Structures are given as structure tokens and as C-alpha cells.
Amino acid sequence: MTIPAIIWDVDGTLVDTAEHHFQAWARFAAEIGRPFTRADFAATFGMRNLEILRKLFEPDADDALCAKWGEQKENHYRASVRKEGTQLLPGVARLLKEFADRGWPQAVGSSAPQGNIDLLLSVTNTRGYFGAVVTGDDVKRGKPDPEVFLTAAAQLGADPRRCVVFEDAAAGVEAAQAGGMKCVAVTFVGHHPADKLRAAGADIVVGSLDEITAEQVAALV
């Protein structure tokens, strides 16, 4: 049987930090005198900061301004996570351990900045599960481009065709499919409905990762 390689998205898949992100974006927007709504948040969830900033705030912003603004927003986000903490979503701890016990390589493939991922893996005590951690800082193109997942697969030494991506956002599902990977999508956090995730190309859609077994994952590849 082919051994899967597992690539995890983080926000909305491993953990739910959406409210931390929303409040950080809202605070940043207020600081620069711009509006930011729940609809704006939903429409850009899963994108890198550079793409969000140009889409919502300043289409012509150069890389330096995006970096400055992005750090401003992320400082608010990290302070919130440090203060309030976060927990693994249902089913995640079991799957991480089960995949590790079977010897399946695991990686992170996230649009978030490196500092955010380091913080989240630290507070959830999960860094040891991952043979590779690829973030938005490591790629030039954000999801739905497959670069982040293909980079993670390369760092694991895995054929993309045997990779299974865990995602919660349509852009991430599209990235997995574009990279020739299988995808399990979860609706628990509620950013995208099941029909949208299926339309994006998810192979399996579940309400919670409690519903997924290692056998189902292995069968995908």
C-alpha cells in the first residue's frame, strides 16, 4: 500500500484562530482609517497578507508597505493568541498521533507568516509531528497557487501524487488540486460551506476531523 504524506493547513484546520485574526485585521484597519467587515474577512481567508492588503486596502502598495502593514496586523494577532491561547480542533490530536504512529511523514503548508506558525505550534505542542514547516514567508505565490504545498512535499521528499492535504478554505483546496494532491476538507470552523469545498475539488468533505480515519486517508492514494 502506498504510504501517504500528510500536509496540514493550520488556521481553520489544525486550530481555530479566526476570531483572533478578525479582531487583529479590524484593529489594523481602524488604525489606518479603513473599514473592515466580516464579509471582507471571509472573502480573503486563507490568502497571504500581501494579497489581502492589496485586495482590500491599497492595490498599488509596494512590498515594503505590505511588509510594514502586515507586521502591524500580526503583532495584534500574536498578542491576542498569547493572551487567550488556542486549542487543537476536534480530531486533530488523534490524527496527528495516528499518522505519526504509522510512520507517515507530515508537514505544515500555510499561508500564514512564520512567526504565527511558530507561535501556534508552540502553544499546541505539535511541532514535533512535522518534518517540514512551510509558511507564507517561504513562497512567492499564495494559495490557490500550489507552491506552498509543492514546497512542503519536496521538503518531505514525497511525490505530490501521494500527498493528502487537510484544508478548510476553497483556495487551499484549489491549491491542493493544482498540485496534483488529494484533499480532505473540513467545515467545522465554517469559513466555507461543504458545497463550495466540493466545487473547489475536495475529495472528502467532513464537518469535523473526528469523522476521518487513517484508513480513509490511505485509500485516497
N, C-alpha and C positions, 0 to 999 in steps of 0.2 A: 504494500500500500504506500502511496506517495505521502511523505510527511509534509504537512502544511507549514508554511511560515506565516506568522500572525503579525499584522501591522495594526496598531491601535491609534485611532484619533483620540484626543484627550477631552477637550471641552464638550460636554454633552454625551460622551460615550464612556470614558473612564469615570469622570466626575461631573457634577452639575455646578458650574460656577457662573451660570448665565446671569444671575442677578448681580453678582459682583461686577461682571463686565458691563451690564446695562448701566448700573449706577456710576461706574467709572467713566463711561462714554458720556453720560448725561452731565456729569460734573465737568468734564473736559469741555464739552460743547458750551456750557454756561460760561466757562472761563474765557472762551474766545468769542462769546456773544452770538452763538448759533443755536438753532433748535436741534433737538434730537428726540425722536419718538420711538415707541415700541415697534412701529412698522419699519422704521429705518434699521432698527436692530435686527429684526427678523430677516430683512432683505439682504443684510450683509454678513450674517452669522456664518463663520467658517472661512471668511476671507482674511487675508493678511492686513495689517494696519495700513500699509501704504495704499492698498486698493480701496479700503474703506474711506480713508481720508480724502482721496481724490474723487471718489464717487459721491460722497456726502458733503464735503466741506470746501475743497479747493481743487478743481480739476487740473490746474496748472502747477500745483505745488511741486517744488523740486525735492530731490531725495533728502537734502539736508533739513528742510522744513518738516517733511514727513517723519524723519527720524526724531526731531525735537518734539513734535506733537505726539508721536507715538509713545515716546518715553514719558511724556506728561500724563497721558492716559494710563499707561501701565503702572506708573507709580501709585496712582489712585487704586488700581485693581489689586496690586500686590499688598498694599496696606490693608485693604478690605479682607483679603484671604488670610493674612497673618492674624488679623484681629478676630475674625469669625470662624476660620477654618473651613474645611470641606471634607466630604466623605465619598468613598467609592460608591458608585451606583449599584443597584441590586444585580447580583450575578457576577459582577466583575472579579471580586476576590476569588471566588470559586474557579472561574475560568482561568485566571492568571496562574493559579496554583496547578490546576489540572493540566494546562498546556505545558507548564514547566516540568511537571512530573513525567509527562510523556516525551520530554526531550525536544519539544517543538520550539524553534527559535522565535523570539518575539521582539518587536521594535515599536517605537513611537514614531508616528508620522503626523505632525501637527502644524497648522498654520501659525500657531502662537509663537511669540518670541522665546528665545532660550531661557531668559530669566523666569518667565512664567512657568515653563515646563519644569525647570529645576525646582522651583518652589512647590509645585503641585506633587511631583514625585517624592519630594522630601516629606511633605506633610501627610501623604498617604502611605509612606514607607514602601514604595513599589519599585524604586529604581533598579533593584537587583534582578528584576524579572527581564530586563530589556538588554539585548545585545547591541542595540543601536538606538539612538535618540536623534531624530531629525526634526528640526523646527523651521519656522518661517525665516529665521535668520540664515539658514543653510541653503536656501534655494532662491532662484531669481524669479520664478513664476509660481503663483499661488494656485490653489485648487479653484476651478476644476482641471487645471493642468496637472498631469500625473507626476510631475518632477519630485515632489516630496516623498511619494510612495515608492517610486523607482529608485530614489536615492537610498531609502531605508532598505529595500530589497537588496541593493548592491552591497550595502554595508553588512547585511546578514549573509551575503554570499548565496542568495536564494533566487531561483528562477521566478520572475514575476507570475508565471502561469501556475505556480504552486502557492502563491501568496493569497491569504484571505484577509481582507481589510474590515475592521469594525468601525462603523461610522454612524453619525446621526444627522448629517446635513446632505442635502441634494448635491451640492458642489463637491463634497467629498466622495459621494457615491459615483458621480460622473468621473472624478479623477481616478478612482479605482478601476472603473471600466476602461477608461482611456489607456491605463497602464497594463491592460490585459489580465487584471486580477479579479478574483471573486470578491463579493462584498456582502457582509451581514449588516443590516441597518436596524437601528433601534429608535423607537418613537417615544421612549419614556419621558424625556425632558420636554418634548412637544414642540420643537422648533419647526419640524416639517412633518406633515401627515403621511400615513403609510402609502397612499396612492401616489404622492409626489416622489417618494423614495423609490417606489417600484418603477415609476416612469423614468427615473434617472438611471435605472439599471440594476437595482439591488437584487441579489439572488435570493436572499431571505430577508423578510422584514418581521420584526417582533416588537411587542410592546415593552418587553423587559428582557435583559440578558439572562435572567433566571430561566427563560424559556429555551435557551440554546444549550445543546450538548456538544461535547468534543466529537462524538460520532457524526453529528450533522456537519460540523466544520470539516472533518476529514473527507466526508463524502463529496464536498464541493470540488475537491481537487483530485 
